[in-house]
Each structure stands twice: as structure tokens, then as C-alpha cells.
Amino acid sequence: MTHAAAVTSPPGTAARARRWLGLGADAADLPRRVQALVVRQQDTAEIIIGVMQAMAIATFAVLYALSRTANPPPMEIEPVPVTLALYALFTALRLWLAIRRRLGPGLLATSVVIDFTVLFLTIWSFHLQYMAPLAVVLKAPTVMYVFILITLRALRFETRWVLLAGAAAMLGWTAIVAAALLQGSAGVTRSFLAYVTSPAILIGAEFDKLVSIAMVTALLALVVARGRAVLVEAMREQIAAAELSRFFVPEIATRIRGAEAEQMAGQAERRQACILMTDLRGFTGMARAMEPDALLRLLAAYQALVVRAVRAHGGSIDKYLGDGVLASFGAVAPSDTHAADALRAIEAVQAAVADWAPPEPGMPPVTIGMAASSGEVLFGTVGAEGRLEYTVIGDPVNQTAKLEKHNKAEGSVALTDAATYALAEAQGYAPAVPIERRAARQVAGVEAPLDLVLLGRS
């Protein structure tokens, strides 16, 4: 056991270190869709970095032009404009590659190194341009640009590029300081006053710059590491929410995402709503005669037909009941036309069935039985802690199920009770299909006789 732990522990530590450094160790743990979203964000970041670099070059060129006017250099050939021009060409190429999504790790690393190489060569060239000791460039404010370049690397949300940028900055500045010390023309001082009034080198000042670069790099790397974790988790949640939304009607998905409190079983609201139930006639026989795949394709086509009609008229799918569909109007969101909308949805389903085109040749035509009933319902969450469900409960739900089964007794394909029909008319419904009223019908499971309205015949 001890030996096994000793063998397996280091890889785990290495994996965690790689994940923190953004070296791709976490890529294998992420679904491909999340990886694709992360890469898309990084590609966009590279375009932003290219644009920011172009703006930095333009700013530096303007500042150099102003300083040149005030204090023209004695040299006939000026290295700074040449360096800026070459760097501008490189930045344009880099931006083009970023837009084309062709910046691989090798090009990115090269880009980081070139960024700092150009910056430090520019700073180094100042002493040539002004024919002064190399130590004078140690006081150039241009060194502050290293923080811009390091910060730009943070936009990609990968710590390795921040760390590479910080390392390049420290190595570059160390090289310039070492070159100035080796030249020896300015000397070393311990006096701050001598440092600011002469070319003398103050070792402590240069050490402070290196420490500042190291600290900024470390802090940015930490921010990026934490930010990347949040980014990845947010993308996981985004994809999960998008996938879960497919299992809920849009209104319920929006309700869940916007809920201020945790959803719990037993939460409910009273609603005046209309319930619609559909049933695919002859499904049991189809299940015996058809191949399973063909049967499910037929079932999916039927459900899609019903769902389109329900949603087109403001309804919400409550659940799929095998070959049945339970929908509600006015339950998820209050509606003043819930009964009228439900009956219009029935008409829409009937019209769609009339134009029915089976998903595959040889599939039988479908007949859909439907019923609607209105009244007060409870809309809320039911279930246990690990599995919750939004649903509607109440007398209209039970009555609708009984009315749908009663279609066979009446020889109809769609019906509703007279009270629901009257409510629908009051809400603006006008039938587009012939109706038939039948009074005092005895419906199985309902104690008192019901006046019914048939919305179509089989």
C-alpha cells in the first residue's frame, strides 16, 4: 500500500501543477464542447492582444516623434523607427494569424519572446541614438511597457504565457543591467541623488524593478489561474443549462435559472389554467407490428407535431406519457386566454394531422385523440430531494384524462366540456371546425353527467 501510494502520488501532484500552469492537463477532463468554448475564447483574446499591441506601437511612435522634436538625436540613422517599423510588420502578421486561428503554441511562445526582444532592443538602442553611456537607458520610462506586455498575456487565461512573459521581461532587463555594468563607463553608486542626477547605476533600484516584475507576474498568474477555473466552470454550467433546457419547456427553464431561492418539493402556486391531453390512437398495435427504431421515429414525429401546435398557441408541455402528451395553458405563466389557446391548439393539431407526412415510407397514418378541460390547478414542484419535477395537479388534469378516453365512446377525436368551451368563447375563441354539443353525457370516473362539445369526429 505504501509503495503504491509512493508511485501514484507524484503523477497526481504533477497533474495538479500542470493544470495550475495551464499546460493543458485539464483539457482531458473537459467535455469537447467545453474545450471548444475555451479555445474560442482564447482565439478571441489573441485578436484583442494583436489590436492592443498595434495601439501600443502607435502610441509609442507618437511619443517618440514628440520627444524627437523636442530633443533631436545626433545620429543620422535612428534605430528606434526602424525597430518600430519591423515590429509593426510582425504585429500585423501576428494579428492576421490570430484572425485565421493559426496561432499554435510554438508561434505564441515565439511571439512573446519577440515582443520583449523588440522592447529591450529599443531601450538598449537609446544610448546609441543619443551617444551616451549604456547606463542612461536604465532610467528610461519605456521599461514600464513590460507590464503592459505581461498583462496582455493574461487575456488568454493561461498562466504559462504570463509566466513566460514575466521571465522574458526579467531576463531582458537583467541583460541590459549586466551590459551596463560591464561597460563600466557610468560606475556604481549607493546614493539615490547621484543615481537620479547622473548616469551612475544604483543596484538597489534595478533590483526593485526586477522584484516588481516578478511580483506582478506572480500575482497575474494567480489571478489567471483562478480566473481560468471560474471560466471553465462557467462554461460547464452554460452547456449544462443549455442541455437541461432541452428537457424543460423554455418557460420553466427560464424560471429555474431566474429563481432567487433553491427549488424545493412542495412549492406551488394556484392558477386558472386549461389542460390539454393527446393520445396516439392504435399505439399498442403499432408497438407490436413495427420495428423499435421505426416506432420511436414515428412517436418522435407525432410528439413534434403536437409540441409545435402547443407552443405556437402559448402552451407548455408538462410531460410525455408514452404515446400521450400532457400540456397546460396558463399554468407556467398566467394567461387571460388559456381556454381559447388550448382549443386553438387542438385545431392546429387537427390541421397538421390532415397534412401528415409519415417520417418514413410505409409508416401508418396517425389519429390523435385530444381533450381539454379548464379550472383551478396547482402548479409547482413535486418529487424527492434528488429528483424534482414541475407539474400541474388538480381536478382539470384528472377530468382531461377521463375526457380523452371518453372520445372512443362519443366517436370523436377531440372534445371538451361545455364550461371550458363557453370560457374559450368568452376569451375570443371562434371554432374553425364544426362542433357538436351533447348534453348530460356520462363520463367514466366522473360522478355527475357532463355537457360535452365535440371538436371533431373520427
TADA-V399298 format. One record per backbone hydrogen bond with DSSP energy under -0.5 kcal/mol. NH is the residue of the N-H (numbers start at 0). CO is the residue of the C=O. E is the energy in kcal/mol with one decimal. If there is no record, write none. Layout:
nh = [NH & NH]
co = [CO & CO]
e = [E & E]
This chain:
nh = [4 & 5 & 6 & 7 & 8 & 9 & 10 & 11 & 12 & 13 & 14 & 15 & 16 & 17 & 18 & 19 & 20 & 21 & 21 & 22 & 26 & 27 & 28 & 29 & 29 & 33 & 34 & 35 & 36 & 37 & 38 & 39 & 40 & 41 & 42 & 43 & 44 & 45 & 46 & 47 & 48 & 49 & 50 & 51 & 52 & 53 & 54 & 55 & 56 & 57 & 58 & 59 & 60 & 61 & 62 & 63 & 64 & 65 & 66 & 67 & 68 & 69 & 70 & 74 & 77 & 78 & 81 & 82 & 83 & 84 & 85 & 86 & 87 & 88 & 89 & 90 & 91 & 92 & 93 & 94 & 95 & 96 & 97 & 98 & 99 & 100 & 101 & 103 & 107 & 108 & 109 & 110 & 111 & 112 & 113 & 114 & 115 & 116 & 117 & 118 & 119 & 120 & 121 & 122 & 123 & 124 & 125 & 125 & 126 & 127 & 128 & 129 & 130 & 131 & 135 & 136 & 137 & 138 & 139 & 142 & 143 & 144 & 145 & 146 & 147 & 148 & 149 & 150 & 151 & 152 & 153 & 153 & 154 & 154 & 155 & 156 & 157 & 159 & 160 & 161 & 162 & 163 & 164 & 165 & 166 & 167 & 168 & 169 & 170 & 171 & 172 & 173 & 174 & 175 & 176 & 177 & 178 & 179 & 180 & 181 & 182 & 183 & 188 & 191 & 194 & 195 & 196 & 197 & 200 & 202 & 202 & 204 & 205 & 206 & 207 & 208 & 209 & 210 & 211 & 212 & 213 & 214 & 215 & 216 & 217 & 218 & 219 & 220 & 221 & 222 & 223 & 224 & 225 & 226 & 227 & 228 & 229 & 230 & 231 & 232 & 233 & 234 & 235 & 236 & 237 & 238 & 239 & 240 & 241 & 242 & 243 & 244 & 245 & 245 & 246 & 247 & 251 & 252 & 253 & 254 & 255 & 256 & 257 & 258 & 258 & 265 & 266 & 268 & 270 & 272 & 272 & 273 & 274 & 275 & 276 & 277 & 278 & 279 & 280 & 280 & 282 & 285 & 286 & 287 & 288 & 289 & 294 & 295 & 296 & 297 & 298 & 299 & 300 & 301 & 302 & 303 & 304 & 305 & 306 & 307 & 308 & 309 & 310 & 311 & 312 & 312 & 313 & 314 & 315 & 317 & 317 & 318 & 320 & 322 & 323 & 324 & 325 & 326 & 326 & 327 & 328 & 337 & 340 & 341 & 342 & 343 & 344 & 345 & 346 & 347 & 348 & 349 & 350 & 351 & 352 & 353 & 354 & 355 & 362 & 368 & 368 & 369 & 370 & 371 & 372 & 374 & 376 & 377 & 378 & 378 & 379 & 379 & 380 & 381 & 383 & 386 & 388 & 390 & 392 & 396 & 397 & 398 & 399 & 400 & 401 & 402 & 403 & 404 & 405 & 406 & 406 & 407 & 409 & 410 & 411 & 412 & 413 & 414 & 415 & 416 & 417 & 420 & 421 & 422 & 423 & 424 & 425 & 426 & 427 & 428 & 435 & 437 & 440 & 442 & 445 & 446 & 449 & 451 & 451 & 452 & 453 & 454 & 455 & 457]
co = [0 & 1 & 2 & 3 & 4 & 5 & 6 & 7 & 8 & 9 & 10 & 11 & 12 & 13 & 14 & 15 & 16 & 17 & 18 & 17 & 23 & 23 & 25 & 25 & 26 & 30 & 30 & 31 & 32 & 33 & 34 & 35 & 36 & 37 & 38 & 39 & 40 & 41 & 42 & 43 & 44 & 45 & 46 & 47 & 48 & 49 & 50 & 51 & 52 & 53 & 54 & 55 & 56 & 57 & 58 & 59 & 60 & 61 & 62 & 63 & 64 & 65 & 66 & 128 & 75 & 76 & 77 & 78 & 79 & 80 & 81 & 82 & 83 & 84 & 85 & 86 & 87 & 88 & 89 & 90 & 91 & 92 & 93 & 94 & 95 & 97 & 96 & 101 & 103 & 104 & 105 & 106 & 107 & 108 & 109 & 110 & 111 & 112 & 113 & 114 & 115 & 116 & 117 & 118 & 119 & 120 & 121 & 122 & 123 & 124 & 124 & 125 & 127 & 126 & 132 & 133 & 134 & 135 & 136 & 139 & 140 & 141 & 142 & 143 & 143 & 144 & 145 & 146 & 147 & 148 & 149 & 150 & 150 & 151 & 152 & 153 & 152 & 20 & 157 & 157 & 158 & 159 & 160 & 161 & 162 & 163 & 164 & 165 & 166 & 167 & 168 & 169 & 170 & 171 & 172 & 173 & 174 & 175 & 176 & 177 & 178 & 179 & 200 & 189 & 190 & 191 & 192 & 193 & 186 & 188 & 200 & 201 & 201 & 202 & 203 & 204 & 205 & 206 & 207 & 208 & 209 & 210 & 211 & 212 & 213 & 214 & 215 & 216 & 217 & 218 & 219 & 220 & 221 & 222 & 223 & 224 & 225 & 226 & 227 & 228 & 229 & 230 & 231 & 232 & 233 & 234 & 235 & 236 & 237 & 238 & 239 & 240 & 241 & 242 & 243 & 244 & 248 & 248 & 249 & 250 & 251 & 252 & 253 & 254 & 255 & 380 & 263 & 378 & 376 & 270 & 374 & 328 & 372 & 326 & 370 & 324 & 368 & 322 & 278 & 366 & 279 & 281 & 282 & 283 & 284 & 285 & 290 & 291 & 292 & 293 & 294 & 295 & 296 & 297 & 298 & 299 & 300 & 301 & 302 & 303 & 304 & 305 & 306 & 307 & 308 & 309 & 310 & 309 & 327 & 315 & 325 & 325 & 323 & 320 & 320 & 277 & 318 & 275 & 324 & 315 & 273 & 334 & 336 & 337 & 338 & 339 & 340 & 341 & 342 & 343 & 344 & 345 & 346 & 347 & 348 & 349 & 350 & 352 & 359 & 278 & 366 & 412 & 276 & 414 & 274 & 272 & 270 & 392 & 268 & 376 & 377 & 390 & 266 & 388 & 386 & 383 & 381 & 379 & 377 & 393 & 393 & 394 & 395 & 396 & 397 & 398 & 399 & 400 & 401 & 402 & 403 & 404 & 405 & 406 & 406 & 455 & 455 & 369 & 452 & 371 & 450 & 416 & 417 & 418 & 419 & 420 & 421 & 422 & 424 & 423 & 453 & 451 & 449 & 440 & 442 & 444 & 440 & 437 & 449 & 415 & 435 & 413 & 413 & 410]
e = [-2.2 & -2.0 & -1.6 & -2.5 & -2.2 & -0.6 & -0.6 & -1.4 & -2.3 & -3.1 & -2.7 & -2.2 & -2.4 & -2.7 & -2.5 & -2.4 & -2.3 & -0.6 & -0.8 & -2.6 & -1.2 & -0.6 & -0.6 & -0.6 & -1.2 & -0.5 & -2.5 & -2.6 & -1.9 & -2.5 & -2.7 & -2.1 & -2.2 & -2.4 & -2.7 & -2.0 & -2.1 & -2.1 & -1.4 & -2.1 & -2.7 & -2.3 & -2.2 & -2.7 & -2.5 & -2.0 & -2.1 & -2.4 & -2.5 & -2.2 & -2.5 & -2.8 & -2.5 & -2.2 & -2.6 & -2.5 & -2.4 & -2.2 & -2.5 & -2.5 & -1.8 & -1.8 & -2.2 & -0.9 & -0.6 & -0.6 & -0.9 & -2.7 & -2.9 & -2.4 & -2.3 & -2.6 & -2.4 & -1.9 & -2.1 & -2.7 & -2.2 & -2.2 & -2.7 & -2.7 & -2.1 & -2.4 & -2.3 & -2.4 & -1.9 & -1.1 & -3.0 & -1.2 & -2.4 & -2.6 & -2.3 & -2.5 & -2.3 & -2.2 & -2.7 & -2.5 & -1.7 & -2.4 & -2.8 & -1.9 & -2.7 & -2.4 & -2.2 & -2.2 & -2.9 & -2.0 & -0.6 & -1.1 & -1.0 & -0.5 & -2.7 & -2.3 & -0.6 & -2.2 & -1.7 & -1.6 & -1.2 & -1.5 & -1.6 & -1.5 & -2.2 & -2.0 & -1.8 & -1.3 & -0.8 & -2.3 & -2.4 & -2.3 & -2.4 & -1.1 & -0.6 & -1.2 & -0.5 & -1.4 & -1.1 & -1.5 & -0.5 & -1.2 & -0.9 & -1.0 & -2.9 & -2.2 & -2.2 & -2.6 & -2.5 & -2.5 & -2.3 & -2.4 & -2.6 & -2.5 & -2.4 & -2.4 & -2.2 & -1.8 & -2.5 & -2.7 & -2.4 & -2.3 & -2.3 & -2.5 & -2.0 & -1.5 & -2.9 & -0.5 & -1.8 & -2.2 & -1.2 & -0.9 & -2.6 & -0.5 & -0.7 & -0.5 & -1.7 & -2.5 & -2.4 & -1.7 & -2.0 & -2.5 & -2.6 & -2.4 & -2.5 & -2.8 & -2.6 & -2.3 & -2.5 & -2.8 & -2.6 & -2.5 & -2.1 & -2.5 & -3.0 & -2.6 & -2.4 & -3.0 & -3.1 & -1.7 & -2.0 & -2.8 & -3.0 & -2.3 & -2.8 & -2.3 & -2.4 & -2.6 & -2.5 & -2.5 & -2.8 & -3.0 & -2.2 & -2.7 & -3.1 & -2.1 & -0.6 & -1.1 & -1.7 & -0.7 & -0.6 & -2.5 & -2.6 & -1.9 & -2.7 & -2.4 & -2.0 & -0.6 & -0.9 & -2.4 & -1.3 & -2.2 & -2.5 & -0.7 & -2.6 & -2.3 & -3.1 & -2.8 & -2.4 & -2.2 & -2.1 & -1.7 & -0.8 & -2.8 & -1.2 & -2.0 & -2.6 & -1.2 & -1.8 & -2.8 & -2.8 & -2.4 & -2.1 & -2.3 & -2.6 & -2.7 & -2.2 & -2.4 & -2.6 & -2.4 & -2.0 & -2.1 & -3.0 & -2.3 & -1.6 & -2.6 & -2.8 & -2.1 & -0.8 & -0.9 & -1.7 & -2.8 & -2.6 & -0.6 & -2.8 & -1.6 & -3.3 & -0.9 & -1.2 & -1.3 & -2.6 & -3.1 & -0.6 & -2.7 & -2.2 & -0.6 & -2.9 & -1.9 & -2.1 & -2.1 & -2.1 & -1.8 & -1.9 & -2.2 & -2.3 & -2.3 & -2.4 & -2.1 & -2.5 & -1.8 & -1.0 & -1.7 & -1.7 & -2.9 & -0.5 & -2.6 & -1.7 & -1.5 & -1.8 & -2.2 & -2.9 & -2.9 & -3.0 & -0.5 & -0.5 & -2.1 & -2.3 & -2.5 & -1.4 & -1.2 & -2.0 & -2.5 & -2.2 & -0.7 & -1.6 & -2.9 & -2.2 & -1.8 & -1.8 & -2.7 & -2.4 & -1.6 & -1.6 & -0.6 & -1.2 & -1.0 & -1.7 & -1.3 & -2.2 & -1.5 & -0.9 & -1.3 & -1.9 & -0.8 & -3.0 & -2.1 & -2.6 & -2.1 & -2.4 & -2.3 & -2.2 & -1.4 & -1.7 & -2.6 & -1.5 & -2.6 & -3.3 & -0.8 & -2.4 & -0.5 & -2.9 & -3.4 & -0.6 & -2.9 & -3.4 & -2.9 & -0.7 & -1.7]
